[in-house]
Amino acid sequence: MEPALDNLEEMFEKLDFIYGVDAETILPKLEGLIAKHRSEHPPQATKAQDRLSERDIILITYGDQISHEGEAPLKTLHYFLNRYLKDAVTGVHFLPFFPYTSDDGFSVVDYLQVDPALGDWQDVEAIGKDYRLMFDAVINHISAKSDWFASFLKDEAPYTNYFIIEDPLADLSMIVRPRTSPLLTPFETQSGTKHVWTTFSDDQIDLNFETPEVLLEVVNVLLSYATRGAEIIRLDAVTYLWKEPGHESVHHPKTHAVLQLLRSVMESAAPQVIVLTETNVPHEENISYFGDGSNEAQMVYNFALPPLVLHSYLTGNAAALQSWATELKTPSDETTFFNFLASHDGIGVRPVESILGKEGIDRLVKAVQDHGGLVSFKANSDGSQSPYELNINYYDALNNSKNDEDDELQVKRFLGAQSVMLSLKGVPGIYVHSLLGSRSDRAGVAATGRNRSINREKFSLEALERDLADPDSLRQQVLNGLKPMLSVRQREKVFHPQAGQTVLETGPAIFALKRFSDSETVYCLHNLSTEEQRLELLETSFRNLLVDEKLEDSSITLEPLETRWLKVS
């Protein structure tokens, strides 16, 4: 007989806050889903956060990132991982690999199927035997071509309540959202025209979590992902989950309550699964998704990091990065950041609104435009627009291809930026285009008409392997430069997510971290400028881990844009 759940009272409290009197009828259904999963997949003893270590390095990629004629892309990706990245990464974050209709996968038709154009569940699970898996749970919205929405259009129960219908004359000006498209989209249903809430696009229909059946559907999806081997589940756009006219509908208290409930469900049914929230908002708001350190996400995207690192290298001044990193902390040892510089999306600037201010963000916007990038905007409540994200490949964001700077310096700048991300406390995620030295894909933007396509180019296996066989290619230079960092990071305990970290007080041209664990200490030093820099350390004997050389001097000289990881002997 299945043992009783020890957190049912906690779940009931959350359901009661969210749904009121309906909580008593929802709880047994929720308990049934959990019990079914536990009976088929007995929970693992080790908690999710206890399984994280310095070895964790997550590759962010599309399932069809690499194609080879006559082969399912997931099989091709598996081959490529084992052939080129086996010693570089330990996990794979699959961007949505489900059937979809738009937004490169983020308009999901069926949450429980693998897109046949990519492969099947066996292909996903085969990769899971070699790498830790991270799945996207796109639970804020679903495709307008999904069966759920098709049933809504036919007025079929229970789907009539799965989506949010709103009066087009209602005052929704205070709603916070990262788009300039209309919030409401009219659709013809069997009972007439209905205006439906569409936060992101008219093909991405927001789910109505006021309907308990929607919550239960989502729980079933998350447990299914755990069954398929997901050890990290990324909750996409979760900050917009609960909508309410008259409320900004961002960080709604009921959004946090739903997240807390989902955390309780996963701890009961699949405690090995880490919940990761994707909330591209100002830093202070972003970290609220840790909750009290034990009741919401175990991992939160470190959204301020990409624009801060970019700002630091473009200005040659680490002051803002130093100040922010000095105060960087999580509420408990159960929580950590998911550190990244680039992803399938652009470089969000909202997370640094209070750190860089309007002037700093405007400088970033101008630099990106000068480097051939694009800018996406959001609508403000007063009818104005402001920058939301910078659309550009991270290599090009750091380097202006229009000037005559030496290519070697540009590669060093890019590798230095990656080192900042890799050395910071947390779990690193590295986008496939960063790992493989890609440039901005303007042809992709021209083909799709979407700014984000600039950083979503797909590869043919043959062309990619040709580039990696050429020692002079940018792809080979970047990958060969990153691999030693990734290898060192995996074997040094000072890079454990819970190991110690101190930001050193240095001149503005240097960003220096001290990482430490037990009796071991590593200094991660970054010269952000194109001038030689010097600094003094307390110790006098070191080994440079990135090139395996000894140093016997407390006075350290950093060449232009040089990065060193110095382990105290």
C-alpha positions as CSV (number, residue, x, y, z in Angstrom):
1,M,0.0,0.0,0.0
2,E,1.3,3.4,-0.9
3,P,2.4,5.4,2.2
4,A,0.5,8.6,2.9
5,L,2.0,11.9,1.7
6,D,3.6,13.9,4.4
7,N,3.0,17.3,2.9
8,L,-0.7,17.0,2.1
9,E,-1.6,19.7,4.6
10,E,0.9,22.1,3.0
11,M,-0.6,21.3,-0.5
12,F,-4.1,21.9,0.9
13,E,-3.1,25.3,2.2
14,K,-1.8,26.3,-1.2
15,L,-4.9,25.0,-2.9
16,D,-7.1,26.8,-0.4
17,F,-5.3,30.1,-1.1
18,I,-5.6,29.6,-4.9
19,Y,-9.1,28.1,-5.2
20,G,-10.9,28.6,-1.9
21,V,-13.7,26.2,-1.3
22,D,-12.8,24.1,-4.3
23,A,-9.6,23.0,-2.6
24,E,-11.3,20.1,-0.9
25,T,-12.3,18.5,-4.2
26,I,-9.0,19.3,-6.0
27,L,-6.7,17.8,-3.3
28,P,-7.8,14.1,-3.8
29,K,-7.3,14.4,-7.6
30,L,-3.9,15.9,-7.0
31,E,-3.1,13.1,-4.5
32,G,-4.2,10.5,-7.0
33,L,-1.8,11.8,-9.7
34,I,1.1,11.8,-7.2
35,A,0.2,8.3,-5.9
36,K,0.1,6.9,-9.4
37,H,3.5,8.3,-10.3
38,R,5.0,7.1,-7.0
39,S,3.7,3.6,-7.5
40,E,5.1,3.4,-11.0
41,H,8.3,5.3,-10.3
42,P,9.4,5.0,-6.6
43,P,10.9,8.3,-5.5
44,Q,14.7,8.4,-5.3
45,A,16.2,9.0,-1.9
46,T,18.6,11.9,-2.9
47,K,17.1,15.3,-3.0
48,A,17.5,17.3,-6.2
49,Q,19.7,20.0,-4.8
50,D,22.1,17.4,-3.2
51,R,22.8,16.0,-6.6
52,L,24.3,19.2,-8.0
53,S,28.1,19.5,-8.0
54,E,31.0,21.3,-9.7
55,R,30.7,18.7,-12.5
56,D,27.4,20.1,-13.8
57,I,27.7,22.1,-17.0
58,I,24.5,22.3,-19.1
59,L,24.5,22.7,-22.9
60,I,21.5,24.7,-24.1
61,T,20.4,23.5,-27.6
62,Y,17.5,22.8,-29.9
63,G,16.7,19.1,-30.5
64,D,17.1,19.8,-34.2
65,Q,20.2,22.0,-33.9
66,I,22.3,19.7,-36.1
67,S,20.9,17.8,-39.1
68,H,22.3,14.9,-41.1
69,E,20.4,13.6,-44.2
70,G,18.5,10.4,-43.5
71,E,18.8,10.6,-39.7
72,A,16.6,11.9,-36.9
73,P,18.1,15.2,-35.6
74,L,18.1,13.9,-32.0
75,K,20.2,10.9,-33.1
76,T,22.6,13.3,-34.9
77,L,22.8,15.5,-31.8
78,H,23.6,12.5,-29.6
79,Y,26.4,11.5,-32.0
80,F,27.8,15.1,-32.0
81,L,27.7,15.3,-28.2
82,N,29.6,12.1,-27.8
83,R,32.1,12.9,-30.6
84,Y,33.0,16.5,-29.6
85,L,31.5,17.4,-26.2
86,K,31.7,14.3,-24.1
87,D,34.4,15.8,-21.8
88,A,33.0,19.4,-22.0
89,V,29.3,19.2,-20.8
90,T,27.4,16.9,-18.5
91,G,23.9,17.9,-19.2
92,V,21.6,18.9,-22.0
93,H,18.8,21.5,-21.9
94,F,16.5,20.7,-24.7
95,L,14.6,23.7,-25.9
96,P,11.0,22.6,-26.6
97,F,11.1,19.4,-28.7
98,F,7.4,19.0,-29.0
99,P,5.1,19.5,-32.0
100,Y,4.7,23.3,-32.4
101,T,3.3,25.9,-34.7
102,S,5.5,29.0,-34.1
103,D,8.3,30.7,-32.0
104,D,10.8,27.9,-32.7
105,G,9.0,25.5,-30.4
106,F,7.5,27.8,-27.7
107,S,4.0,27.4,-29.1
108,V,3.4,23.8,-28.2
109,V,0.7,21.7,-29.8
110,D,1.1,18.6,-27.6
111,Y,3.1,18.6,-24.4
112,L,3.5,14.9,-24.2
113,Q,4.8,14.0,-27.7
114,V,8.2,14.4,-29.4
115,D,8.0,16.3,-32.7
116,P,8.3,13.4,-35.2
117,A,10.6,15.7,-37.3
118,L,13.2,15.4,-34.5
119,G,12.8,11.8,-33.5
120,D,11.0,10.1,-30.6
121,W,11.1,9.5,-26.9
122,Q,13.6,6.7,-27.3
123,D,16.0,9.2,-28.8
124,V,15.5,11.6,-25.9
125,E,15.9,8.9,-23.3
126,A,19.1,7.5,-25.1
127,I,20.7,11.0,-24.6
128,G,19.5,10.8,-21.0
129,K,21.7,7.7,-20.4
130,D,24.8,9.8,-21.1
131,Y,23.8,13.3,-20.0
132,R,21.6,14.9,-17.3
133,L,18.4,16.1,-19.0
134,M,16.6,19.5,-18.7
135,F,13.2,19.9,-20.3
136,D,11.2,23.0,-21.0
137,A,7.7,23.2,-19.5
138,V,5.9,25.8,-21.6
139,I,3.0,26.1,-19.2
140,N,2.0,29.8,-19.5
141,H,0.5,29.2,-23.0
142,I,-0.2,26.6,-25.7
143,S,-0.5,26.7,-29.5
144,A,-3.7,28.0,-31.1
145,K,-3.6,24.8,-33.1
146,S,-3.6,22.5,-30.1
147,D,-6.4,20.0,-29.4
148,W,-7.2,21.9,-26.2
149,F,-7.8,25.2,-28.0
150,A,-9.7,23.4,-30.9
151,S,-12.1,22.0,-28.3
152,F,-12.4,25.5,-26.8
153,L,-13.4,26.9,-30.2
154,K,-16.1,24.2,-30.4
155,D,-17.4,25.1,-26.9
156,E,-16.5,21.6,-25.6
157,A,-16.2,21.1,-21.9
158,P,-14.0,21.3,-19.9
159,Y,-11.9,23.3,-22.4
160,T,-14.4,26.2,-22.4
161,N,-12.6,27.3,-19.2
162,Y,-9.0,26.4,-20.1
163,F,-8.4,29.9,-21.6
164,I,-9.0,33.5,-20.5
165,I,-11.8,35.4,-22.1
166,E,-11.8,39.2,-21.6
167,D,-13.9,42.1,-22.6
168,P,-12.0,44.1,-25.2
169,L,-13.2,47.3,-23.6
170,A,-11.7,46.4,-20.2
171,D,-8.9,48.6,-19.0
172,L,-5.9,46.4,-19.2
173,S,-3.3,49.2,-19.4
174,M,-1.5,48.2,-16.2
175,I,-0.8,44.7,-17.4
176,V,3.0,44.1,-17.6
177,R,4.2,42.1,-20.6
178,P,7.3,41.9,-22.8
179,R,5.6,42.5,-26.1
180,T,4.0,45.3,-28.1
181,S,1.4,43.0,-29.9
182,P,-2.3,43.2,-28.8
183,L,-2.9,41.5,-25.5
184,L,-6.3,40.1,-26.6
185,T,-6.9,38.2,-29.8
186,P,-10.4,37.7,-31.2
187,F,-11.4,34.1,-32.2
188,E,-14.6,32.8,-33.7
189,T,-16.1,30.1,-31.5
190,Q,-19.3,28.1,-31.9
191,S,-21.0,30.6,-29.6
192,G,-19.6,33.7,-31.2
193,T,-16.5,35.9,-31.1
194,K,-14.4,35.7,-28.0
195,H,-11.4,37.8,-27.1
196,V,-8.7,35.6,-25.6
197,W,-5.7,36.5,-23.6
198,T,-2.5,36.1,-25.6
199,T,0.5,37.6,-23.7
200,F,3.2,36.6,-26.3
201,S,1.5,36.2,-29.7
202,D,-1.8,35.3,-31.3
203,D,-0.6,31.8,-31.7
204,Q,0.3,31.4,-28.0
205,I,-2.9,31.2,-26.0
206,D,-2.5,31.8,-22.3
207,L,-3.7,29.0,-20.1
208,N,-6.3,29.8,-17.4
209,F,-4.9,28.6,-14.0
210,E,-8.1,29.8,-12.3
211,T,-9.5,26.5,-13.7
212,P,-8.4,23.6,-11.4
213,E,-8.4,21.2,-14.4
214,V,-5.6,23.2,-16.0
215,L,-3.4,22.9,-12.9
216,L,-4.0,19.1,-12.8
217,E,-3.2,18.9,-16.5
218,V,0.1,20.7,-15.9
219,V,1.0,18.5,-12.9
220,N,0.4,15.5,-15.2
221,V,2.8,17.0,-17.8
222,L,5.5,17.7,-15.2
223,L,5.3,14.2,-13.8
224,S,5.4,12.8,-17.3
225,Y,8.7,14.7,-17.9
226,A,10.1,13.2,-14.8
227,T,9.2,9.8,-16.0
228,R,11.1,10.5,-19.3
229,G,14.2,11.3,-17.4
230,A,14.1,15.1,-16.9
231,E,16.2,16.0,-13.8
232,I,15.7,19.8,-14.3
233,I,12.4,21.3,-15.4
234,R,12.5,24.8,-16.7
235,L,9.2,26.7,-16.1
236,D,9.0,29.0,-19.1
237,A,7.6,32.6,-18.6
238,V,6.2,31.5,-15.2
239,T,6.1,35.1,-13.9
240,Y,3.1,35.8,-16.2
241,L,1.2,32.7,-15.1
242,W,-1.7,34.2,-13.2
243,K,-3.7,37.0,-14.9
244,E,-6.1,39.4,-13.2
245,P,-7.5,42.7,-14.7
246,G,-6.6,45.5,-12.3
247,H,-3.4,43.8,-11.3
248,E,-0.1,44.0,-13.2
249,S,-0.3,40.2,-13.6
250,V,3.4,39.8,-13.1
251,H,4.6,38.1,-9.9
252,H,1.0,37.7,-8.8
253,P,0.7,36.1,-5.3
254,K,-1.2,33.2,-6.8
255,T,1.6,32.7,-9.3
256,H,4.0,32.1,-6.4
257,A,1.4,29.9,-4.7
258,V,1.1,27.7,-7.8
259,L,4.9,27.5,-8.0
260,Q,5.0,26.5,-4.3
261,L,2.4,23.9,-4.9
262,L,4.3,22.5,-7.9
263,R,7.5,22.3,-5.8
264,S,5.6,20.3,-3.1
265,V,4.2,18.0,-5.8
266,M,7.7,17.3,-7.2
267,E,9.2,16.7,-3.8
268,S,6.5,14.1,-3.1
269,A,6.5,12.4,-6.4
270,A,9.9,13.0,-8.0
271,P,12.3,14.6,-5.4
272,Q,15.2,14.2,-7.8
273,V,13.8,16.8,-10.1
274,I,15.0,20.4,-9.8
275,V,12.5,23.2,-10.5
276,L,14.1,26.1,-12.4
277,T,12.2,29.4,-13.1
278,E,12.6,31.5,-16.2
279,T,11.7,35.1,-15.1
280,N,13.3,37.8,-17.3
281,V,12.6,40.7,-14.9
282,P,14.6,43.1,-12.7
283,H,17.0,41.3,-10.5
284,E,15.3,42.0,-7.2
285,E,12.0,40.6,-8.6
286,N,13.8,37.6,-10.2
287,I,15.3,36.3,-7.0
288,S,11.8,36.3,-5.4
289,Y,11.2,33.0,-7.1
290,F,13.5,31.3,-4.7
291,G,10.7,31.9,-2.2
292,D,12.0,31.4,1.4
293,G,14.8,29.1,0.2
294,S,12.9,25.9,0.6
295,N,9.4,26.3,-0.9
296,E,9.8,27.6,-4.5
297,A,12.5,27.1,-7.2
298,Q,15.7,25.4,-6.4
299,M,17.3,27.3,-9.4
300,V,16.6,30.7,-10.9
301,Y,18.1,32.1,-14.1
302,N,20.7,34.7,-13.3
303,F,19.3,37.2,-15.8
304,A,21.4,40.2,-14.7
305,L,24.6,38.4,-15.6
306,P,24.5,38.6,-19.5
307,P,24.0,42.4,-19.7
308,L,26.4,43.1,-16.8
309,V,29.2,41.0,-18.3
310,L,28.6,42.7,-21.7
311,H,28.6,46.1,-20.2
312,S,31.9,45.3,-18.3
313,Y,33.8,44.2,-21.4
314,L,32.4,46.9,-23.7
315,T,33.4,49.7,-21.2
316,G,36.5,47.9,-19.8
317,N,35.1,48.7,-16.4
318,A,33.9,46.0,-13.9
319,A,32.6,48.4,-11.2
320,A,28.9,47.6,-11.7
321,L,29.6,43.9,-12.1
322,Q,31.8,43.9,-8.9
323,S,29.2,45.7,-6.9
324,W,26.4,43.4,-8.0
325,A,28.4,40.2,-7.6
326,T,29.5,41.2,-4.1
327,E,25.9,41.2,-3.0
328,L,24.9,38.1,-5.0
329,K,23.4,35.4,-2.7
330,T,20.6,32.9,-2.5
331,P,18.4,32.4,0.5
332,S,19.6,28.9,1.4
333,D,21.9,26.0,0.5
334,E,19.0,24.4,-1.3
335,T,19.0,27.1,-3.9
336,T,21.5,28.3,-6.6
337,F,21.6,30.3,-9.8
338,F,21.6,29.0,-13.3
339,N,24.3,31.1,-14.8
340,F,24.4,31.9,-18.5
341,L,25.4,34.5,-21.0
342,A,23.5,33.6,-24.1
343,S,20.4,31.6,-24.9
344,H,17.9,31.1,-27.7
345,D,16.4,34.5,-26.6
346,G,18.2,37.8,-26.7
347,I,20.1,39.6,-23.9
348,G,17.4,40.9,-21.6
349,V,18.0,44.4,-20.2
350,R,15.1,44.7,-17.7
351,P,17.1,42.7,-15.1
352,V,19.7,45.6,-14.9
353,E,17.2,48.5,-14.9
354,S,18.2,49.4,-11.3
355,I,21.8,48.4,-11.7
356,L,22.9,50.2,-14.9
357,G,20.0,52.7,-15.2
358,K,18.6,54.1,-18.4
359,E,21.9,55.7,-19.4
360,G,23.8,52.4,-19.1
361,I,21.0,50.5,-21.0
362,D,21.0,53.1,-23.7
363,R,24.8,52.6,-24.1
364,L,24.2,48.8,-24.5
365,V,21.5,49.4,-27.1
366,K,23.8,51.7,-29.1
367,A,26.7,49.3,-28.9
368,V,24.6,46.3,-30.0
369,Q,23.2,48.3,-32.9
370,D,26.7,49.4,-33.9
371,H,27.8,45.7,-33.9
372,G,25.0,44.7,-36.3
373,G,22.4,43.6,-33.7
374,L,18.7,44.4,-33.2
375,V,16.6,45.6,-30.3
376,S,13.2,44.3,-29.2
377,F,10.8,46.5,-27.3
378,K,8.0,46.1,-24.7
379,A,4.9,48.2,-24.3
380,N,4.6,50.4,-21.2
381,S,1.4,51.2,-19.4
382,D,1.6,54.9,-20.6
383,G,1.6,53.8,-24.2
384,S,5.3,54.2,-24.7
385,Q,7.9,51.5,-25.6
386,S,11.2,50.7,-24.0
387,P,14.0,48.2,-24.8
388,Y,13.3,44.7,-23.6
389,E,16.1,42.6,-25.1
390,L,19.1,42.9,-27.4
391,N,19.0,40.5,-30.3
392,I,22.5,39.6,-31.3
393,N,24.9,36.7,-31.0
394,Y,27.0,37.1,-27.8
395,Y,30.3,36.9,-29.7
396,D,29.2,39.9,-31.9
397,A,27.7,41.7,-28.9
398,L,31.2,41.7,-27.4
399,N,33.1,42.4,-30.6
400,N,32.6,44.9,-33.4
401,S,33.4,43.2,-36.7
402,K,33.5,46.6,-38.4
403,N,36.7,47.7,-36.7
404,D,40.2,46.4,-37.4
405,E,40.8,44.8,-34.0
406,D,43.0,41.6,-34.0
407,D,40.9,38.4,-34.2
408,E,43.0,36.9,-31.4
409,L,41.9,39.7,-29.1
410,Q,38.3,39.2,-30.0
411,V,38.5,35.5,-29.2
412,K,40.2,36.3,-25.9
413,R,37.4,38.8,-25.0
414,F,34.8,36.2,-25.7
415,L,36.6,33.5,-23.7
416,G,37.1,35.9,-20.9
417,A,33.4,36.7,-20.7
418,Q,32.6,32.9,-20.7
419,S,35.1,32.5,-17.8
420,V,33.3,35.1,-15.7
421,M,30.1,33.0,-16.1
422,L,31.8,29.7,-15.5
423,S,33.7,30.9,-12.4
424,L,30.7,32.4,-10.6
425,K,28.8,30.5,-7.9
426,G,26.0,28.5,-9.5
427,V,25.4,26.0,-12.3
428,P,26.6,27.1,-15.7
429,G,24.5,26.8,-18.9
430,I,26.3,27.4,-22.2
431,Y,24.4,28.0,-25.4
432,V,25.4,25.8,-28.3
433,H,26.2,28.9,-30.4
434,S,28.6,30.2,-27.7
435,L,30.3,26.8,-27.4
436,L,30.7,26.6,-31.2
437,G,31.8,30.2,-31.9
438,S,28.8,31.2,-34.0
439,R,28.1,34.7,-35.4
440,S,24.9,36.6,-35.8
441,D,22.6,35.1,-38.5
442,R,21.1,38.1,-40.3
443,A,20.0,35.9,-43.1
444,G,17.8,34.1,-40.6
445,V,16.2,37.3,-39.5
446,A,15.5,38.2,-43.2
447,A,13.9,34.8,-43.7
448,T,11.6,34.8,-40.7
449,G,11.1,38.5,-40.0
450,R,11.8,37.8,-36.3
451,N,14.6,39.5,-34.4
452,R,15.3,36.4,-32.3
453,S,16.3,34.4,-35.4
454,I,19.6,36.2,-35.3
455,N,20.8,33.7,-32.7
456,R,18.9,30.6,-33.7
457,E,20.8,29.3,-36.7
458,K,20.7,25.6,-37.3
459,F,23.7,23.5,-38.5
460,S,24.3,20.8,-41.0
461,L,26.6,18.1,-39.5
462,E,28.9,18.1,-42.5
463,A,29.5,21.8,-42.5
464,L,30.0,21.9,-38.8
465,E,32.5,19.1,-38.8
466,R,34.4,20.8,-41.6
467,D,34.7,24.0,-39.5
468,L,35.8,22.0,-36.5
469,A,38.5,20.2,-38.5
470,D,40.0,23.6,-39.5
471,P,42.4,24.8,-36.7
472,D,42.1,28.4,-38.1
473,S,38.3,28.5,-38.0
474,L,36.6,30.6,-35.3
475,R,34.5,27.6,-34.2
476,Q,37.6,25.5,-33.5
477,Q,39.4,28.4,-31.7
478,V,36.4,29.0,-29.4
479,L,35.7,25.4,-28.7
480,N,39.4,24.7,-28.0
481,G,39.6,27.8,-25.8
482,L,36.5,26.8,-23.8
483,K,37.3,23.1,-23.3
484,P,40.2,23.6,-20.8
485,M,37.9,25.9,-18.7
486,L,35.1,23.3,-18.7
487,S,37.4,20.5,-17.8
488,V,39.1,22.4,-14.9
489,R,35.7,23.5,-13.6
490,Q,34.5,19.9,-13.4
491,R,37.4,18.7,-11.4
492,E,37.9,21.5,-8.9
493,K,35.7,21.4,-5.8
494,V,35.9,25.2,-5.4
495,F,33.4,25.4,-8.2
496,H,30.7,23.5,-6.4
497,P,27.4,25.5,-6.4
498,Q,27.7,25.9,-2.6
499,A,31.4,26.5,-2.4
500,G,32.6,29.9,-1.1
501,Q,32.9,33.0,-3.2
502,T,34.5,36.4,-2.6
503,V,34.7,39.3,-5.1
504,L,38.1,41.0,-4.7
505,E,38.5,44.7,-4.5
506,T,40.6,45.6,-7.6
507,G,40.9,48.3,-10.1
508,P,37.9,48.7,-12.4
509,A,39.7,47.0,-15.3
510,I,39.9,43.7,-13.4
511,F,37.1,41.4,-12.3
512,A,38.5,39.0,-9.8
513,L,36.8,36.2,-7.9
514,K,38.1,34.1,-5.1
515,R,36.5,30.6,-5.0
516,F,37.2,28.4,-2.0
517,S,36.3,25.0,-0.5
518,D,37.9,23.4,2.6
519,S,41.6,24.1,2.2
520,E,41.6,24.8,-1.5
521,T,41.5,28.3,-3.1
522,V,41.3,29.4,-6.7
523,Y,41.5,33.0,-8.0
524,C,39.7,33.7,-11.2
525,L,41.2,36.8,-12.7
526,H,39.8,38.7,-15.8
527,N,41.4,41.7,-17.4
528,L,38.6,43.5,-19.1
529,S,40.8,46.0,-20.9
530,T,43.1,46.0,-23.9
531,E,45.9,47.3,-21.6
532,E,48.2,45.3,-19.3
533,Q,47.0,45.2,-15.7
534,R,48.7,44.3,-12.4
535,L,47.3,43.2,-9.1
536,E,48.6,41.9,-5.8
537,L,47.4,38.7,-4.1
538,L,48.1,37.5,-0.5
539,E,49.7,34.2,-1.5
540,T,52.9,33.8,-3.5
541,S,52.7,30.3,-5.0
542,F,50.1,29.3,-7.6
543,R,49.4,27.0,-10.5
544,N,47.6,28.4,-13.5
545,L,45.0,25.8,-14.1
546,L,44.2,26.9,-17.6
547,V,47.7,26.4,-19.0
548,D,49.2,24.2,-16.3
549,E,52.1,26.5,-15.3
550,K,53.6,27.5,-11.9
551,L,53.9,31.1,-10.6
552,E,56.0,32.1,-7.6
553,D,55.0,35.7,-7.1
554,S,52.2,37.6,-5.4
555,S,52.4,40.3,-8.0
556,I,50.3,39.1,-11.0
557,T,50.5,40.7,-14.4
558,L,47.5,40.2,-16.8
559,E,48.1,40.7,-20.5
560,P,45.3,42.6,-22.4
561,L,42.0,40.6,-22.1
562,E,43.8,37.8,-20.3
563,T,42.0,35.3,-18.1
564,R,43.8,33.2,-15.4
565,W,42.5,30.7,-12.9
566,L,45.2,30.5,-10.2
567,K,45.1,27.7,-7.7
568,V,47.0,28.4,-4.5
569,S,49.7,25.8,-4.0
